[in-house]
Amino acid sequence: MKAAVFHAQEDLRVEDVPEPTPGPGQVKLRNAFAGICGSDLHVYYSPEAAGLDFDHPHPVTGSTLPQILGHEFSGTVVELGDGVTDVQVGDRVAVWPIYYCGECAACRRGKYNVCRKIGFHGLSSHGGGMAEFTTVDASKLHVLPENVDLRMGALVEPMSVAWHAVARSGVEASGTALIAGAGPIGIGVWFALKARGAEKVLVSEPSAERRAIIAALGATVVDPVNEDLAAAVSALSDGDGVDVAFDAAGAGPAVTSSLASLAPGGRVVVVAIHERSMDFLPTQLVMGETEIAGALAYLPEDFDAVIEAMSRGVYDTTGWVQDAPLEGVVDAIHALRGGAGAKILIQAG
């Protein structure tokens, strides 16, 4: 079968690999679509900066390079391993791709998304979604309802990242919010807020292309470089500041501007990965009793919530999701790194 196989930094090849066979408790999927994540870009250009140690077997999965990429994907069940009874051949599914140790402090608290040995199917496993087929534990499958197609199903994973961040914020339907960054996760945060009934939302994005994309979906936008962000926040919140702000940009100024935009008692949720450190004065938190929280990945219930919202028609892919063939995955990575587009789904099967 064809697969996008990562061998080393900037060495990703579409090549023939053996077709997998499901073991006990596993299923075999014919993959449909696999999204290119920001994590995939980090892996391709700088694996060490992405926090991945490919020099040693993964402590949970035992996997090493070469690695088939693709951790945000959908597919159709085509074969069942021994003991699988909860799904059937023909089921269309999204995959919760996390591997966790089950023993660390995070796992003992049910926070598998921050397991200290965390791994992902398609980043640190023996397969991935950017291939014609893959095998996964049946327990990782989330069956899609009839009105959620496989293309939308491939977005469940990144949208669940955003959904989890919104859940971490504690925002109420009557609350106000600022989103810094209108990439795929920022767009996902906007949809998650909308699904929860929050209407007073402002999106701060310096890229004219990305502002246009999310504005076309119905968002209120501001250019933080050439426009007055503070004035826009004041207008949104009647001068109070926002209840919550989300850093979906991964840049220091996004955090500092988010902190400056908060109402007393407000919270900033950092959902983006930062490659550089930043200056920060903790007294900022003291004077307004404000908070900074982190949000990583998702739990299975976030997948369920996103799929339910998708079935209600909350999510719209118009203008920000495009498809590319498996053979074009490297070109797609280069395009995203260069700032073109928002979300690219690789046609895996």
N, C-alpha and C positions, 0 to 999 in steps of 0.2 A: 504494500500500500504506500501511497505518497504521504509524506509528513514533513513539517518544517522543523528541522533538527538543529539545535544550538550546540556548536562544538567549542567555541571560544569567543572572546571579545570580538565583535563585528564579524563573526563567522557563523552565519545562519544559512543552512542549505535545505532546499527542498529535494528530498531523495527518497528512494525506495527503502522501506524497513519491513521487518516481518509483521504480519497481521496478528494482533493479540488474541488470546483465548481466555475467557473468564474462568477464574478459580471459584472455589466455594464462597458463597455469599456475594459474588460479584455479578455484574452484567456487562455485556458487550454493547457499545453504542456505535451506531453510524452517526458520526458527528455532522452537524449541519452548518453552524456558523460559530466562529470564535473571534472574540473581540481582541484588538491590540490594546493592551493596558499601558498606563504610564510605567508600571513595573517592568513590562516587557522592554520598553525603551531603555530603562536603567540597566537591565540585564544585558541588552545588546551592546550598549556603548560603554558601560562601566559596571560589571558585576559586583565588584567590591563595594562601590558606592551604594549599590542596592542592598547591601547587607547579606549577600549570598556567598556561601563558602562552597565553591564547586570542587575544591581540592580534596575534600573528605566526603565520605558517604553521609547522606542526610541522616540525622540521629533517629528519625522516626521511620522513614521510608527506605533508607539504605541506598537511595539513588545517587548516581554520579553522572558526570558528562559522558557521552552526549545526552541531551535532554530535549524531548519534544515539547515545544512551547504550547501555550493556550490554556489559561485557567478560567476564562470567562466564556462559557460555551454552552451550546444546546445540542441535543441529538435525539435519535430514536432508538429504543431498545430493540436489538436484533437477536440477542441470545442470552439465556439465563444460565448462571452457574448453579451448582448444587445448593439446595436449601433456600433459594430465593422464591418467595411467595407473595411479596407485597407489591410487585410490579409485574407487568406482562409484556411479552413481545408486541411491539407496535406502539407502546406508550411513548409519548413525546415528553422530554424532560429537560430541566435545567439541572446543573450539578453544583452542589455545595462543595467546593474543592479543598476544604481545609483538612490537613492531617495534624493531629495533636497527640501529645504523649500520654495524657490521662493521669499524670502523676504530679506535675509541678503545682506550684501555688495557684496559678491561674486556673488550671484544669480542675483542681479540687474545689474551686469556687464556681465552676460552670462557665468560666470565661475562656472557652476554647479558642476564641479568636485572638487571644493574646498569650497563648501557650508559649512558654519559653523555648520550645523546640519546634515552633510552628513550621509547617510545610504546606505547599499548595500543589494540587494536581495540575501539571502543566508548568511548574517552576521547579519543583523538587520531588519528582515522582518518576514512575517508570512509563509514563505515557502523558498525553496532553490532548487538548482540543483542536490543535492545528494539524490534524491528521484525518485520514478517512475513517478510522476506527480508534476507539480506546476502550479500556476496561476500567471500571470503578466499582467500589463497594455499593451495593444496592441501597444501603442506608444513606448515601449521599444524594439520592435522586429526589427531585421535586417535580411531580407530574404536572404538566401544563394543562389548563382547561382548554376546551375546544376553541374558544375565541382568542387565545393567545398563541400566535404562530411561533415557529422555531426561530425566526429572525428576531422577534421581540424577546424570545426566551434566552437568547444569548446576551441580552442586556440585563437580565435579572441580577447577575453578579455585580456589575458596577453600580447599578441602581441600588443594590442592597448596601453597598459601602456608604452611599449617601443617606439611605434610610436609617442606617445605624447611627450615623452622625446626628441626624435630626432627632432621633430618639434620645441620644446623649445630651442634647441641648435642653430638653425639658420644655420646649416652646409650646404655648397653647394656641388654639385657633385664633384667639383675639390678639395674639402677640405680634410684635414687629421683628423683622429680621433683615440682616445684611449678609449677602454672599459675596466674598472676594474671590473672583475667578469664575469664568464661564466656560471652562473646559467640560468634559463629560461628567466629572463628579459635581462641579458647580451646577450644571444643568440638572443632574440627578437630585441635588439638594433642593432646587427650585420645585421640581415635580413632587418630591416628598413633602415639602411644606404645603404645596397645593392640595395634595391628597389628605393632609391633616386639617385642612380648612384655613390655613394661615394665608391671608390675602395681602397684607402690608409687607411686601418684600422688595428690597432693592438689590440689584446685582451690579457690582463694581468690576469693570473689566477694561483694561487698557487697549486690547485688540479690537479694532473696528469690525473685523470680520466676525469675531466671536460675540461682540455686542449685538450685531445684526442678527446672528443666528438665534440667540436666546430672546431677543426682542420680538422676533417673528413668532415665537411660541407664546408670547403674551406677557413677557417679563418687563418690568420697569428697570431701565439701565442707566448707568452713569459712567463717564470716562474719568477715572481718578487722576489722570495726568493733566488733562486740559479743561476739566470742569471742577466745580466746587463740591467735593464729596461731603464735607461737613454740612453744607447747606442742603444737599439732597437728603441726607439722613435726618436733618432737622425738620424738613418738610414732611417726610414720611411719618415721623414719630411725634409731630406737634411739639418739637423742641426738646423732647425727653431723652432722646437716644434710643437705640434699638434694644430689645430684650435679649436677643441672641445674635451672634455673628459667626460666620463660618469662613475659615481659611481653607479655600479649595484651590489656592494658587501656588502654595509652596515657596513663597517669597517673604522675606522679612517685612517689607512695607505693608503686605497684606495683614500681617498680625498687628503691627503697630496702629494701622488705620482702623482695624477692627476694634482694638481696645479703646481707642479714642472715640469710637462711635457708640459705645455702650451706655445704656441707662444705668443708674445705680442698681447694684445687685445683678447686673447682666452677666452673660457668659459668652466667651469665645470658644468655639470648638475647632480644633486643628485637625483636619481630615487629610490634608496634603502632606506629602513627604518632602522634607527640606534637605537640600544638599549642602547648605552652608549655615553656619551659626549666625546669630544676630545679637545685637545689644538689646538688653531688656532691663528696665528698672522696676523691681517688684513693688515699689511704693505705689505704682499705678493701680495695683490691685487693692491696696490697703485703703486708699482714699475714697473709693467708690464701692468697696466690698464686692468687687467684681471677681470673676473666675476665668481660668483657662483650663479647658479639658481636652484630652486627646480622644480620637475615635479611630479604631483600627478594624478594617474588614467588617465582619458580620457574623451573626449567629443564624442557625436554621430558621428561627422565627422571623428574622428579617427577610429571608427569601420568601416565606409564606405571605408576609404582609405585602411585599412588592408584587408578587404574582396576583394577589387578590386585587390590588390597585390597578394592575394592568388589565385584569378582566373587567374592571369598571370603566376602562377607557381613559384613565388618568394620563397615561404616557403617550407621547406622540414623537415619532422618529423623524418627522418632516424637517429637512434642512440641516440636520446635524449628524445623521448616520448614513454612511455609504458602504458599499460592498466592494470587495476586491477578490480576485482568484487566489488560490493557495500559492500559485507560482509567483504572484506579485507581492508576497509578504515583505520582502526586503525593501522594495520600492515604497511600500506603504509605510514602513517604519521610518525610512528617510523622509518621507513627506510629512509625517506627524512631527518628527524632530525639527523640521524646518518651519513648523507653525501652521501648516496647511490643514484645513479641515478640523473636525472634532473627534468623531468616533468612526473607526474603520472596522468593519466586520469581514473576516476572512471566510470565504466559502470553502468549508473544509471537506465536505463530502460530495 
